């Protein structure tokens, strides 16, 4: 048999081996995990399109302020699991609890006013968060509620939902958007131009108080930093360690060898063709 036939057979065997995607698997390594479970509930009702804030010198909507604040919050929560609920007339789980903070921030940035309806179901959003946080270890169940604040629709009243949260051990921190005193927030250059209509600080403060959380106003100086500090006081809980095995793909080696053999076969065939032609 001609030599190139054996080379072709060897190349085919190497391709079959590469297609099986062989891997080198190392010894299992224990990776301890710790952190908190934090759910963000973000109001995207119709009133959130009011442009009554200045952010970095630009007039922006309330939702833009929330996206800035909550996006920054998500990026800083390294080691914590984050989830995202969007609510208007209805409440939807946009992202279950996950360590993928970038995805949470991206989905929040892509949210638009009215996507979940134009009214405000604060109680439903709290109840949904409680349902998703019940399975988290006690002591680390936290909901951050960002809303411009007057409940106008829903199956459950906000204070009833707050009672459910308290019973389930879920602490609710509330950030009110569109109300409160003039001021600047952190280093973001955020200023509230006027107090919004329908702002209900009494209910929002009662929600936080009933669950052991705190009420902040996005427009009062250093409000978001106070949220960070409060969350940081909650000690991270140790989670069950995950065993990870390091894996290294080996298929590039047989695939590369098959390619080299293919080139060699082509060279052999071309040489033989020229010899016969000459």
C-alpha positions as CSV (number, residue, x, y, z in Angstrom):
1,X,0.0,0.0,0.0
2,X,1.1,3.5,-0.7
3,X,2.5,5.4,2.4
4,X,-0.1,8.2,2.1
5,X,-2.9,5.6,2.7
6,X,-1.5,4.8,6.1
7,X,-1.1,8.5,6.9
8,X,-4.7,9.0,5.9
9,X,-5.8,6.2,8.2
10,X,-3.8,7.6,11.1
11,X,-5.2,11.1,10.5
12,X,-8.8,9.7,10.6
13,X,-8.0,7.9,13.9
14,X,-6.7,11.1,15.4
15,X,-9.8,13.0,14.2
16,X,-12.1,10.4,15.9
17,X,-10.0,10.8,19.1
18,X,-10.3,14.6,18.9
19,X,-14.1,14.4,18.4
20,X,-14.4,12.5,21.6
21,X,-13.0,15.7,23.4
22,X,-10.6,13.9,25.8
23,X,-9.9,15.8,29.0
24,X,-7.4,15.6,31.9
25,X,-9.3,15.7,35.2
26,X,-7.4,16.6,38.3
27,X,-8.0,15.8,41.9
28,X,-11.1,17.4,43.5
29,X,-10.4,20.8,45.2
30,X,-12.7,22.0,48.0
31,X,-13.9,25.6,47.4
32,X,-15.5,27.2,50.5
33,X,-18.2,29.7,49.8
34,X,-19.7,32.5,52.0
35,X,-22.0,35.4,51.4
36,X,-25.5,36.7,51.7
37,X,-28.7,36.2,49.6
38,X,-29.9,39.6,48.4
39,X,-32.9,40.2,46.3
40,X,-33.4,43.5,44.4
41,X,-37.0,44.6,43.7
42,X,-37.1,47.4,41.2
43,X,-40.2,49.6,40.4
44,X,-40.7,50.0,36.6
45,X,-44.2,51.4,36.8
46,X,-45.3,54.4,34.7
47,X,-44.4,57.0,37.3
48,X,-40.7,55.9,37.1
49,X,-40.4,57.7,33.7
50,X,-40.7,61.1,35.4
51,X,-37.5,63.1,34.8
52,X,-37.1,64.8,38.1
53,X,-33.4,64.1,38.8
54,X,-30.2,65.5,37.6
55,X,-27.5,62.9,37.2
56,X,-24.0,64.1,36.3
57,X,-25.5,67.3,34.9
58,X,-28.2,65.6,32.9
59,X,-31.9,65.5,33.5
60,X,-32.8,61.8,33.9
61,X,-35.8,59.6,34.8
62,X,-36.3,57.9,38.1
63,X,-35.7,54.6,36.5
64,X,-32.3,55.8,35.2
65,X,-31.4,56.8,38.7
66,X,-32.4,53.3,40.0
67,X,-30.4,51.6,37.2
68,X,-27.4,53.6,38.2
69,X,-27.7,53.0,41.9
70,X,-28.7,49.3,41.8
71,X,-26.2,48.6,39.1
72,X,-23.4,50.0,41.2
73,X,-24.8,48.1,44.2
74,X,-24.7,44.8,42.2
75,X,-21.2,45.3,41.2
76,X,-20.0,45.8,44.8
77,X,-21.7,42.7,46.2
78,X,-18.8,40.2,45.5
79,X,-19.4,36.9,47.2
80,X,-23.2,37.5,47.6
81,X,-25.9,35.9,45.6
82,X,-28.2,38.4,43.9
83,X,-31.7,38.1,42.4
84,X,-33.8,40.7,40.5
85,X,-37.5,41.3,40.6
86,X,-39.1,43.9,38.3
87,X,-42.6,45.1,39.2
88,X,-45.3,47.4,38.0
89,X,-48.9,46.3,37.9
90,X,-47.5,42.8,38.3
91,X,-44.2,41.4,39.8
92,X,-41.9,39.2,37.8
93,X,-38.7,37.3,38.8
94,X,-36.2,38.5,36.2
95,X,-33.2,36.7,37.7
96,X,-33.2,34.0,40.4
97,X,-30.5,34.2,43.0
98,X,-27.1,33.9,41.3
99,X,-23.4,34.7,41.7
100,X,-23.5,36.2,38.2
101,X,-23.6,39.9,39.2
102,X,-22.9,41.0,35.6
103,X,-26.1,39.4,34.3
104,X,-28.2,41.0,37.1
105,X,-26.7,44.4,36.2
106,X,-27.2,43.9,32.5
107,X,-30.9,42.8,32.8
108,X,-31.5,45.7,35.1
109,X,-30.0,48.1,32.6
110,X,-32.2,46.7,29.9
111,X,-35.4,47.2,31.8
112,X,-37.9,49.7,30.6
113,X,-40.8,51.6,32.2
114,X,-44.2,49.9,31.7
115,X,-42.8,46.5,30.9
116,X,-44.7,45.0,33.9
117,X,-47.6,47.5,33.6
118,X,-47.9,51.1,34.6
119,X,-49.4,50.8,38.1
120,X,-47.4,49.9,41.3
121,X,-47.8,46.6,43.1
122,X,-45.4,47.0,46.0
123,X,-47.0,44.3,48.1
124,X,-46.9,41.7,45.3
125,X,-43.2,42.4,44.8
126,X,-42.4,41.9,48.5
127,X,-44.4,38.7,48.6
128,X,-42.6,37.3,45.5
129,X,-39.2,38.2,47.1
130,X,-40.2,36.4,50.3
131,X,-41.2,33.3,48.3
132,X,-37.8,33.2,46.6
133,X,-35.8,33.9,49.8
134,X,-37.5,31.4,52.0
135,X,-35.0,28.7,51.1
136,X,-32.0,30.9,52.0
137,X,-30.3,30.3,55.3
138,X,-31.8,32.3,58.2
139,X,-29.9,35.5,59.0
140,X,-28.9,36.4,55.5
141,X,-32.3,37.0,53.7
142,X,-32.3,40.6,52.5
143,X,-34.6,42.4,50.1
144,X,-33.6,45.8,48.7
145,X,-36.8,47.6,47.5
146,X,-36.4,50.5,45.2
147,X,-39.6,52.4,44.4
148,X,-41.1,55.8,44.0
149,X,-43.6,54.6,46.4
150,X,-47.4,54.5,46.4
151,X,-49.0,51.1,46.1
152,X,-51.9,51.4,43.6
153,X,-52.7,47.8,42.7
154,X,-51.9,44.2,43.6
155,X,-53.2,41.1,45.4
156,X,-51.6,41.9,48.8
157,X,-51.2,45.1,50.7
158,X,-47.6,46.3,51.3
159,X,-47.9,46.1,55.1
160,X,-49.4,42.6,54.9
161,X,-46.5,41.6,52.7
162,X,-44.1,43.2,55.2
163,X,-45.6,41.0,57.9
164,X,-45.0,37.9,55.8
165,X,-41.4,39.1,55.3
166,X,-40.9,39.5,59.0
167,X,-42.4,36.1,59.7
168,X,-40.0,34.5,57.1
169,X,-37.0,36.4,58.5
170,X,-36.6,38.6,55.4
171,X,-35.2,42.0,56.2
172,X,-36.4,44.7,53.8
173,X,-34.4,47.9,53.2
174,X,-36.4,50.5,51.2
175,X,-34.9,53.2,49.0
176,X,-37.5,55.8,48.1
177,X,-37.1,57.4,44.7
178,X,-38.6,60.8,43.9
179,X,-39.2,62.1,47.4
180,X,-37.3,63.7,50.2
181,X,-35.0,66.7,50.6
182,X,-32.7,68.2,48.0
183,X,-29.2,66.7,48.2
184,X,-26.4,64.8,46.5
185,X,-26.0,61.1,46.6
186,X,-22.5,59.7,47.1
187,X,-20.1,60.7,44.3
188,X,-22.6,60.3,41.5
189,X,-23.6,63.9,41.2
190,X,-27.3,63.1,41.7
191,X,-29.8,65.8,42.7
192,X,-33.5,65.6,43.2
193,X,-35.2,68.5,41.4
194,X,-38.6,68.3,43.1
195,X,-40.5,65.9,45.3
196,X,-42.6,63.6,43.2
197,X,-46.3,63.2,43.3
198,X,-47.7,60.1,45.1
199,X,-44.6,59.6,47.2
200,X,-45.7,57.6,50.3
201,X,-42.8,57.7,52.8
202,X,-45.0,56.6,55.8
203,X,-45.8,53.2,54.2
204,X,-42.3,52.7,52.9
205,X,-40.8,53.5,56.3
206,X,-43.4,51.1,58.0
207,X,-42.3,48.3,55.6
208,X,-38.7,48.7,56.6
209,X,-39.5,49.0,60.3
210,X,-41.7,46.0,60.4
211,X,-39.0,43.8,58.9
212,X,-36.1,45.2,60.9
213,X,-34.8,47.0,57.8
214,X,-34.1,50.7,57.2
215,X,-35.7,53.4,55.0
216,X,-33.6,55.6,52.8
217,X,-34.4,58.4,50.4
218,X,-32.5,58.7,47.1
219,X,-31.9,62.4,47.3
220,X,-30.7,62.5,50.8
221,X,-26.9,62.7,51.2
222,X,-25.0,59.5,51.4
223,X,-28.2,57.3,51.4
224,X,-26.8,54.5,49.2
225,X,-23.6,54.3,51.2
226,X,-25.7,53.9,54.3
227,X,-27.4,50.9,52.6
228,X,-24.0,49.4,51.8
229,X,-22.9,49.8,55.5
230,X,-26.1,48.3,56.8
231,X,-25.8,45.2,54.5
232,X,-22.1,44.8,55.4
233,X,-23.1,44.5,59.1
234,X,-24.8,41.3,58.2
235,X,-22.1,38.7,58.6
236,X,-21.6,36.4,55.6
237,X,-22.9,33.0,56.2
238,X,-20.7,29.9,55.4
239,X,-22.3,27.9,52.6
240,X,-21.7,24.3,51.7
241,X,-18.3,23.9,50.1
242,X,-18.3,23.0,46.5
243,X,-15.8,20.3,45.1
244,X,-14.3,21.4,41.8
245,X,-12.1,19.3,39.6
246,X,-9.7,21.1,37.4
247,X,-10.2,20.1,33.7
248,X,-7.8,20.6,30.8
249,X,-9.1,19.9,27.2
250,X,-6.7,17.5,25.3
251,X,-8.5,17.4,22.0
252,X,-6.4,20.2,20.4
253,X,-3.4,17.8,20.3
254,X,-4.9,15.0,18.2
255,X,-6.8,17.6,16.1
256,X,-3.5,19.4,15.4
257,X,-1.7,16.2,14.6
258,X,-4.4,15.2,12.2
259,X,-4.1,18.6,10.5
260,X,-0.3,18.1,10.1
261,X,-0.8,14.7,8.7
262,X,-3.4,16.1,6.2
263,X,-0.8,18.6,5.1
264,X,1.8,15.8,4.8
265,X,-0.6,13.7,2.7
266,X,-1.3,16.6,0.4
267,X,2.5,17.1,0.0
268,X,3.1,13.4,-0.7
269,X,0.2,13.3,-3.2
270,X,1.4,16.4,-4.9
271,X,5.0,15.0,-5.2
272,X,3.8,11.7,-6.6
273,X,1.6,13.6,-9.1
274,X,4.5,15.7,-10.3
275,X,6.7,12.5,-10.6
276,X,4.1,10.7,-12.7
277,X,3.5,13.8,-14.8
278,X,7.2,14.3,-15.4
